[in-house]
C-alpha cells in the first residue's frame, strides 16, 4: 500500500490555537518518506488537481451519528422500538454510541499521524480529554436536571461521575496516546510493513479485551445490598426513611443485571451513590409491565429492579475504548491506500471480519449487550460502523452524491458542540427558562404540544418534534459553517 495525500477534517492538536474538531481547511499529508530529487514545476497542472480533496463522508458519518443520538434520546421514550435494548440484544439505537467512538478513532489516526513532539502532543490530548470529562460531569452528573425541571444543583454525595461525554473523553485519550507513542516510523509500502507499523496498537486493543474478559468471567460476585430511598428524585438529599435490599449472587461469570462483574467494579470503585439511578434494565419484563418501555413494577418483581447500575461504568468504558482502536485502523487505511478501490476493499474485509467475529463470540456464550459493552457487541458494532463508513464513502466521495446528505455534513462539522447543546438538553433547558406565567408555557413545550395536536397523537407528535429539532440543528450548523465558525472543546 502506497501512501497518498488525503484532505480530512482534523482534531487539531498541532498548534496552540483553538481549532475545530473538524476544520475544513486542514490537510493530512503522507507519512515522511525519503526525499526525492527536486523536480521542475509542472506548468500544465491545474490548481484543482494539485489540491487534495476533502473526505466529506467523515463529516456526514459524524453528523448522522449525532442526529441519531438526538432521535434516540428524545423520541425513544415515545417509541420503544427505536430505544436501546433493555439488556441483551441490540437495536438500531445500540449502534449509535459505538459509531461515534469509531469515528473518533478515525479522526485520531489522521490528526496524530505526525507528532514531532510527542510529549507536547500528549499534553494537549490529555488537556482536551480533561475538558471533555469535566463538561460531562457537569452536564450528565446531575447538576443540570433537564428540560422538564428548571432547577439545578447536585448533592456531591450523589453526583454521577461517568457518562457519555466522559466515555468519549477516555476513549479519545487512549486512542490518542496509542497513536502518539505506539506507532513506529516504518515506511508503509506493503501489507507487511503496514502491520509492522501498527502492531503495537493491535496488541494494546487485544490486551484490553483480554483484561475485560478475564474480569467479567473471573471476578466473584458475592451478595450485596443497596439503599432504597423514599424520595423519587435522583438528585435530592436522601431522607432518613430508607430501607435496604439484599441481592443474592454468590456467582462468577454472570451477565445478568444483578450479578455481573461490571456492576461489581463500579460499586466498589465509584460507590453505589454515584451510579446511574434509572438503568436500562428497568424496561425488562421482570421490571416493567410496559416492557420494553418503562412502567410500574410487575407483581413479585425482583429486588434488583430498583438497584442502580451505570451503563457507562469503568469496565464497560475500558472496553468501549477498543471501538476507538477499531476506528484507528480504518483511519490508517484511509491514509495509506492510494485509491478508492483499495480503501473500500480493505474496509469491506475488516468490517466482515469484525461482524463475523462478533456473531461467533455470541454463539460461544458472550451475548450482545450495550450496558455491559461485551466484546461480541464491540466487534459487531465496529463491523456495522465500518460498513456504514464504506457506504457513505462510496456515495459521497466516490459517486460525489452530496446534496441529499448535506444537512448531516453541516452537522458533522460542528458535531460535538451540537451534541452538547442538543442531546445533553443544554439549549432546550435554557430556552425553557423563558416562559409566560408558568414554566409549561414555553417555546419548546408549546411546539411539541402543537405538533401532537396536529398529528392527533402524542407519539407521532413527539417524533415530528424531534425531527424538527434535528433539522433545526442542521440549519444552525449550516449557519456556523457559512460564517466559518467551528467550535471545539
Phi and psi in degrees as a GROMACS rama.xvg file:
@    title "Ramachandran Plot"
@    xaxis  label "Phi"
@    yaxis  label "Psi"
@TYPE xy
-96.2978  147.961  UNK-2
-73.6534  148.092  UNK-3
-144.805  157.523  UNK-4
-77.1308  134.425  UNK-5
-133.048  126.451  UNK-6
-93.5498  128.992  UNK-7
-151.804  154.04  UNK-8
-69.2176  134.488  UNK-9
-117.738  168.351  UNK-10
-91.1819  -11.5816  UNK-11
69.0955  59.9162  UNK-12
-105.515  14.6308  UNK-13
-84.7754  -18.2613  UNK-14
-137.969  -179.528  UNK-15
-89.5232  -4.67227  UNK-16
-90.4228  148.552  UNK-17
-70.8519  126.068  UNK-18
-133.114  160.072  UNK-19
-68.1304  157.372  UNK-20
-57.2312  -34.2832  UNK-21
-133.395  79.7407  UNK-22
-83.4818  125.961  UNK-23
-72.7741  -7.79493  UNK-24
-100.918  -5.7704  UNK-25
-75.6172  145.318  UNK-26
-125.087  143.054  UNK-27
-106.372  123.156  UNK-28
-106.673  166.3  UNK-29
-65.0589  165.24  UNK-30
-64.9442  153.264  UNK-31
-57.901  136.192  UNK-32
-126.761  164.543  UNK-33
-56.5711  137.058  UNK-34
-62.8029  140.694  UNK-35
-95.7713  156.481  UNK-36
-59.4651  143.974  UNK-37
-59.0598  134.836  UNK-38
-109.851  141.755  UNK-39
-64.755  142.555  UNK-40
-63.3379  140.859  UNK-41
-83.8511  131.199  UNK-42
-92.7313  -12.4061  UNK-43
-95.8563  -2.30306  UNK-44
-79.8332  135.328  UNK-45
-87.2391  150.62  UNK-46
-57.3023  -36.3636  UNK-47
-64.8906  -30.6847  UNK-48
-78.4279  -24.3943  UNK-49
-82.7407  -24.1875  UNK-50
-89.52  120.377  UNK-51
-64.9289  143.863  UNK-52
-84.7741  147.875  UNK-53
-76.1261  138.378  UNK-54
-85.7247  89.1433  UNK-55
-71.3594  -20.4174  UNK-56
-62.6312  -26.133  UNK-57
-69.0955  -38.243  UNK-58
-63.1074  -44.3302  UNK-59
-62.2136  -43.2757  UNK-60
-58.7345  -48.4115  UNK-61
-66.6531  -42.4651  UNK-62
-64.3567  -40.8014  UNK-63
-62.623  -38.7025  UNK-64
-64.36  -44.129  UNK-65
-65.0703  -40.1625  UNK-66
-61.4481  -40.2711  UNK-67
-67.5338  -34.9469  UNK-68
-60.0479  -45.6357  UNK-69
-62.9973  -43.6857  UNK-70
-61.1607  -47.0677  UNK-71
-66.179  -44.4679  UNK-72
-67.5124  -40.6738  UNK-73
-94.6137  -25.1783  UNK-74
-111.32  -8.10378  UNK-75
-62.7223  -32.3008  UNK-76
-65.7864  -38.4717  UNK-77
-80.6571  -26.3805  UNK-78
-125.747  85.9722  UNK-79
-57.3146  -23.3743  UNK-80
-65.2199  -25.0441  UNK-81
-104.847  9.95778  UNK-82
-89.2719  172.887  UNK-83
-66.8715  153.616  UNK-84
-63.008  140.172  UNK-85
-58.6555  -32.9636  UNK-86
-158.018  -72.2647  UNK-87
-95.6968  156.412  UNK-88
90.44  175.426  UNK-89
-136.779  149.014  UNK-90
-122.056  179.35  UNK-91
-57.6316  -38.2145  UNK-92
-61.5324  -29.3594  UNK-93
-74.9587  -7.49809  UNK-94
-95.9328  -4.43874  UNK-95
-74.6761  -53.0687  UNK-96
-61.4824  -45.695  UNK-97
-61.2407  -32.5535  UNK-98
-64.8395  -38.3069  UNK-99
-67.0773  -41.6504  UNK-100
-63.864  -39.0001  UNK-101
-59.3062  -47.8763  UNK-102
-72.0318  -25.2955  UNK-103
-64.1341  -39.7773  UNK-104
-64.6673  -40.7653  UNK-105
-59.3711  -46.3249  UNK-106
-63.7418  -39.8602  UNK-107
-62.689  -37.5769  UNK-108
-62.1552  -34.9663  UNK-109
-81.4991  -37.5104  UNK-110
-72.6097  -41.8913  UNK-111
-99.3278  23.021  UNK-112
-70.6032  -24.9972  UNK-113
-126.764  114.686  UNK-114
-130.558  83.5282  UNK-115
-61.9387  -34.1246  UNK-116
-119.059  94.8926  UNK-117
-66.4012  -37.3331  UNK-118
-66.7784  -46.6173  UNK-119
-64.0259  -41.1185  UNK-120
-65.9092  -37.983  UNK-121
-64.3821  -38.985  UNK-122
-63.6118  -40.9604  UNK-123
-66.6384  -40.7555  UNK-124
-64.0645  -41.9976  UNK-125
-64.2325  -39.942  UNK-126
-63.5717  -41.8867  UNK-127
-65.4181  -41.3579  UNK-128
-63.8778  -39.2305  UNK-129
-64.5094  -42.9813  UNK-130
-60.6284  -43.7145  UNK-131
-66.5584  -38.85  UNK-132
-65.0225  -44.9572  UNK-133
-63.812  -41.5986  UNK-134
-61.0235  -38.9586  UNK-135
-63.3107  -40.7275  UNK-136
-62.3375  -40.1817  UNK-137
-67.5909  -45.4051  UNK-138
-81.36  -31.1945  UNK-139
-120.469  4.63476  UNK-140
-92.5585  -3.71611  UNK-141
115.005  -6.62564  UNK-142
-67.3434  -43.2552  UNK-143
-99.9343  129.475  UNK-144
-95.9098  -1.70501  UNK-145
99.2585  -178.624  UNK-146
-56.8815  -44.9708  UNK-147
-95.7404  15.0898  UNK-148
-143.972  103.601  UNK-149
-82.8122  6.77525  UNK-150
-83.5969  171.399  UNK-151
-149.484  166.775  UNK-152
112.363  152.745  UNK-153
-147.235  140.975  UNK-154
-71.3903  123.162  UNK-155
-62.2593  -20.6659  UNK-156
-71.5755  -13.5574  UNK-157
-128.984  14.1846  UNK-158
-68.9467  143.243  UNK-159
-92.6871  121.31  UNK-160
-83.6053  -26.8003  UNK-161
-114.45  158.519  UNK-162
-177.008  -169.472  UNK-163
-64.6315  -49.2348  UNK-164
-63.7927  -37.3023  UNK-165
-65.249  -38.1064  UNK-166
-64.5957  -41.4557  UNK-167
-61.5878  -42.5563  UNK-168
-61.6696  -44.4207  UNK-169
-67.5975  -44.8384  UNK-170
-62.2349  -43.1605  UNK-171
-61.3432  -43.9802  UNK-172
-64.9549  -45.5912  UNK-173
-63.5956  -41.7751  UNK-174
-65.298  -41.5167  UNK-175
-64.2714  -45.478  UNK-176
-63.1738  -40.2702  UNK-177
-63.2324  -42.0838  UNK-178
-68.9776  -31.4079  UNK-179
-77.9777  -42.0153  UNK-180
-106.591  -21.97  UNK-181
-101.97  -1.42649  UNK-182
-99.0235  128.368  UNK-183
-92.3266  -178.84  UNK-184
-94.9727  22.0981  UNK-185
-61.6903  133.38  UNK-186
-75.423  125.449  UNK-187
-89.0958  109.371  UNK-188
-135.884  8.79949  UNK-189
-163.08  164.057  UNK-190
-58.3687  -33.9509  UNK-191
-66.521  -44.9283  UNK-192
-67.1292  -30.9877  UNK-193
-62.6414  -44.868  UNK-194
-65.5033  -39.6536  UNK-195
-63.121  -33.4221  UNK-196
-71.3771  -36.5459  UNK-197
-117.118  8.6718  UNK-198
-63.5007  -28.6577  UNK-199
-67.1066  -34.6614  UNK-200
-65.9209  -40.6631  UNK-201
-64.5896  -39.4617  UNK-202
-62.4395  -40.9357  UNK-203
-63.7035  -42.0714  UNK-204
-63.2694  -41.0193  UNK-205
-66.2363  -38.5698  UNK-206
-65.7632  -40.4648  UNK-207
-62.075  -44.9747  UNK-208
-62.8617  -41.2792  UNK-209
-65.7152  -40.4349  UNK-210
-61.5005  -43.1101  UNK-211
-60.5183  -49.6218  UNK-212
-61.9177  -41.7619  UNK-213
-61.8595  -41.7233  UNK-214
-73.3318  -42.1891  UNK-215
-64.4039  -40.7447  UNK-216
-97.995  -10.1602  UNK-217
-104.106  -26.7509  UNK-218
-71.9837  138.175  UNK-219
-90.595  125.242  UNK-220
-103.191  111.449  UNK-221
-88.0514  179.651  UNK-222
-62.6429  144.041  UNK-223
-144.632  158.234  UNK-224
-128.023  156.494  UNK-225
-138.509  159.989  UNK-226
-89.763  133.983  UNK-227
-106.369  117.839  UNK-228
-89.5368  146.862  UNK-229
-76.8727  -23.886  UNK-230
-78.0059  142.857  UNK-231
-86.4209  -8.4698  UNK-232
-85.2707  128.409  UNK-233
-65.9916  -32.425  UNK-234
-107.01  2.12779  UNK-235
-81.9136  160.488  UNK-236
-70.5523  128.173  UNK-237
-58.4195  143.609  UNK-238
-79.6669  174.372  UNK-239
-76.3215  -16.2375  UNK-240
-89.5812  91.6571  UNK-241
-129.128  157.702  UNK-242
-129.501  173.119  UNK-243
-128.558  137.729  UNK-244
-113.627  139.366  UNK-245
-108.038  129.439  UNK-246
-103.743  123.027  UNK-247
-91.7972  117.917  UNK-248
-120.309  -80.8892  UNK-249
49.8361  54.4219  UNK-250
-145.51  161.487  UNK-251
-131.273  134.187  UNK-252
83.5724  12.9671  UNK-253
-74.3868  141.921  UNK-254
-114.217  13.0849  UNK-255
-80.4008  168.803  UNK-256
-59.0253  -40.9906  UNK-257
-85.1484  -25.7891  UNK-258
-127.091  29.7359  UNK-259
-88.7354  156.22  UNK-260
-71.6813  -23.9098  UNK-261
-62.4315  -46.1145  UNK-262
-67.15  -36.5504  UNK-263
-59.1198  -47.4371  UNK-264
-60.8073  -42.5959  UNK-265
-67.2203  -41.0855  UNK-266
-65.1434  -35.3797  UNK-267
-76.8778  -43.3609  UNK-268
-91.3218  -35.3463  UNK-269
-98.1741  -33.7583  UNK-270
96.732  143.645  UNK-271
-56.9566  -38.7524  UNK-272
-67.7645  -18.0487  UNK-273
-102.473  16.1848  UNK-274
-100.201  165.144  UNK-275
-68.3062  130.739  UNK-276
-91.6496  -6.47155  UNK-277
-128.146  62.1748  UNK-278
-65.4691  160.032  UNK-279
-65.9356  -24.7562  UNK-280
-70.9963  -5.18849  UNK-281
-68.5162  -8.04213  UNK-282
-98.953  3.94883  UNK-283
-73.3477  166.016  UNK-284
-62.559  -31.3049  UNK-285
-69.1628  -23.6324  UNK-286
-117.715  -3.78684  UNK-287
-147.924  131.169  UNK-288
-74.7492  -14.7804  UNK-289
-103.711  16.8741  UNK-290
-51.0873  136.329  UNK-291
-88.6909  20.3333  UNK-292
-101.729  165.581  UNK-293
-67.6127  151.021  UNK-294
-175.353  -178.423  UNK-295
-61.718  154.729  UNK-296
-67.2453  136.811  UNK-297
-73.8424  165.502  UNK-298
-59.2919  141.349  UNK-299
59.312  34.2928  UNK-300
-66.0307  142.095  UNK-301
-66.5834  153.534  UNK-302
-62.5145  -30.0521  UNK-303
-67.324  -11.1095  UNK-304
-61.5144  -24.8011  UNK-305
-96.6989  -1.12828  UNK-306
-81.0069  150.402  UNK-307
-78.9784  153.177  UNK-308
-159.436  133.629  UNK-309
-100.013  115.559  UNK-310
-70.1299  -13.5581  UNK-311
-114.585  44.4373  UNK-312
-73.0897  -178.99  UNK-313
-64.6594  -52.395  UNK-314
-68.3272  -41.5684  UNK-315
-68.2374  -33.2248  UNK-316
-68.291  -37.4217  UNK-317
-59.6793  -41.739  UNK-318
-70.1303  -35.3578  UNK-319
-64.327  -27.911  UNK-320
-62.2045  -24.9463  UNK-321
-65.4528  -27.0604  UNK-322
-60.6624  -34.4426  UNK-323
-66.9784  -36.6924  UNK-324
-67.0399  -34.924  UNK-325
-61.2438  -43.0598  UNK-326
-62.2037  -34.6769  UNK-327
-57.4285  -43.7554  UNK-328
-61.128  -44.3799  UNK-329
-66.0578  -33.6845  UNK-330
-67.3129  -38.3198  UNK-331
-63.8284  -39.4804  UNK-332
-62.1059  -40.8088  UNK-333
-61.1084  -35.175  UNK-334
-75.5052  -46.071  UNK-335
-91.6942  -27.4003  UNK-336
-76.5709  135.484  UNK-337
-88.4235  -13.5445  UNK-338
-144.251  172.34  UNK-339
-60.3463  -43.263  UNK-340
-62.3402  -44.5245  UNK-341
-63.2103  -43.9972  UNK-342
-61.7965  -47.7394  UNK-343
-67.4863  -39.0946  UNK-344
-67.364  -39.4873  UNK-345
-65.2714  -43.5216  UNK-346
-64.6052  -40.7732  UNK-347
-62.1408  -44.9291  UNK-348
-63.291  -46.4805  UNK-349
-62.5654  -41.738  UNK-350
-64.4694  -40.3044  UNK-351
-65.5604  -43.0127  UNK-352
-62.2096  -44.2979  UNK-353
-62.931  -45.9679  UNK-354
-65.355  -47.4171  UNK-355
-63.2136  -39.8304  UNK-356
-62.4881  -38.9743  UNK-357
-60.8934  -44.8887  UNK-358
-68.5221  -35.0496  UNK-359
-64.3081  -42.2372  UNK-360
-63.5784  -36.5669  UNK-361
-62.3367  -42.3406  UNK-362
-64.7598  -27.7286  UNK-363
-85.054  1.30299  UNK-364
112.317  7.97226  UNK-365
-112.137  96.5436  UNK-366
-71.2345  164.8  UNK-367
-73.8116  128.054  UNK-368
-152.889  114.05  UNK-369
-69.8123  -43.4194  UNK-370
-57.4882  -35.9216  UNK-371
-88.4536  -17.555  UNK-372
50.4335  57.2693  UNK-373
-63.2154  159.859  UNK-374
-62.6204  -38.3227  UNK-375
-62.2165  -40.0273  UNK-376
-66.6055  -40.0834  UNK-377
-61.7138  -44.0263  UNK-378
-66.2298  -45.2061  UNK-379
-62.6168  -48.2648  UNK-380
-66.1492  -34.0206  UNK-381
-65.1016  -41.0653  UNK-382
-64.9124  -43.2942  UNK-383
-63.6795  -40.6131  UNK-384
-61.8645  -39.8018  UNK-385
-63.6313  -43.1216  UNK-386
-61.828  -41.6649  UNK-387
-64.0505  -43.0688  UNK-388
-62.1116  -40.3348  UNK-389
-60.477  -46.3374  UNK-390
-64.635  -46.6571  UNK-391
-65.1936  -38.3107  UNK-392
-62.2179  -42.4105  UNK-393
-65.2365  -44.0673  UNK-394
-68.8854  -47.9257  UNK-395
-85.054  -46.1084  UNK-396
-99.2906  -21.9411  UNK-397
-95.8613  -51.5744  UNK-398
-85.3041  -12.846  UNK-399
59.0944  38.7842  UNK-400
-97.3053  92.4913  UNK-401
-109.068  -30.3327  UNK-402
-59.4085  -42.3152  UNK-403
-64.0562  -19.6116  UNK-404
-113.317  12.8995  UNK-405
-65.7851  -29.673  UNK-406
-61.06  -43.5234  UNK-407
-70.6129  -31.4566  UNK-408
-63.9598  -43.1256  UNK-409
-60.6355  -45.8565  UNK-410
-63.8211  -36.2942  UNK-411
-65.9037  -23.56  UNK-412
-74.9328  -18.6234  UNK-413
-133.674  45.9128  UNK-414
-62.8367  -46.7962  UNK-415
-68.5925  -40.1768  UNK-416
-69.8992  -33.4621  UNK-417
-65.5015  -40.5608  UNK-418
-61.9269  -43.9615  UNK-419
-63.1475  -43.9472  UNK-420
-76.4412  -36.1624  UNK-421
-98.4283  -62.0637  UNK-422
-66.442  -30.4812  UNK-423
-87.6638  3.8259  UNK-424
61.3114  24.5128  UNK-425
-68.9434  -47.6164  UNK-426
-66.7925  -48.4549  UNK-427
-58.5294  -35.8411  UNK-428
-65.6452  -41.3272  UNK-429
-64.3728  -42.2659  UNK-430
-63.7586  -39.5046  UNK-431
-68.714  -15.9983  UNK-432
-66.6067  -15.0839  UNK-433
-107.123  113.343  UNK-434
-141.85  170.807  UNK-435
-109.047  105.464  UNK-436
70.886  -39.303  UNK-437
-139.929  150.564  UNK-438
-57.856  -25.1092  UNK-439
-70.7417  -21.7863  UNK-440
-90.2266  71.4009  UNK-441
-129.534  166.485  UNK-442
-64.1274  -38.6342  UNK-443
-67.6436  -53.8437  UNK-444
-65.6803  -36.3574  UNK-445
-63.513  -40.6559  UNK-446
-64.7349  -44.3091  UNK-447
-65.0661  -42.3209  UNK-448
-62.7338  -40.5844  UNK-449
-61.7543  -43.7015  UNK-450
-67.0641  -34.9514  UNK-451
-66.1493  -34.7572  UNK-452
-69.7656  -42.9444  UNK-453
-62.3554  -41.7668  UNK-454
-88.5124  -2.03052  UNK-455
53.2758  34.2743  UNK-456
-159.913  132.452  UNK-457
-68.2351  -40.3696  UNK-458
-67.0672  -50.1646  UNK-459
-68.8889  -34.1306  UNK-460
-65.8928  -39.9611  UNK-461
-65.0253  -42.1024  UNK-462
-62.2049  -43.0458  UNK-463
-62.9362  -39.8436  UNK-464
-61.9413  -42.4033  UNK-465
-67.2153  -39.6387  UNK-466
-63.9794  -39.7157  UNK-467
-62.6397  -39.7098  UNK-468
-61.5637  -42.1982  UNK-469
-64.3422  -43.4898  UNK-470
-62.6892  -39.5058  UNK-471
-58.1905  -44.6009  UNK-472
-72.288  -30.6886  UNK-473
-63.2635  -43.4189  UNK-474
-69.7276  -36.0401  UNK-475
-63.02  -41.5716  UNK-476
-65.773  -34.8482  UNK-477
-61.6133  -44.1273  UNK-478
-59.7011  -45.0732  UNK-479
-62.3269  -39.8305  UNK-480
-64.4985  -43.2143  UNK-481
-64.5818  -31.0104  UNK-482
-85.8327  -2.66196  UNK-483
70.8192  29.2184  UNK-484
-105.156  122.685  UNK-485
-130.749  108.164  UNK-486
-91.0584  138.821  UNK-487
-142.273  168.199  UNK-488
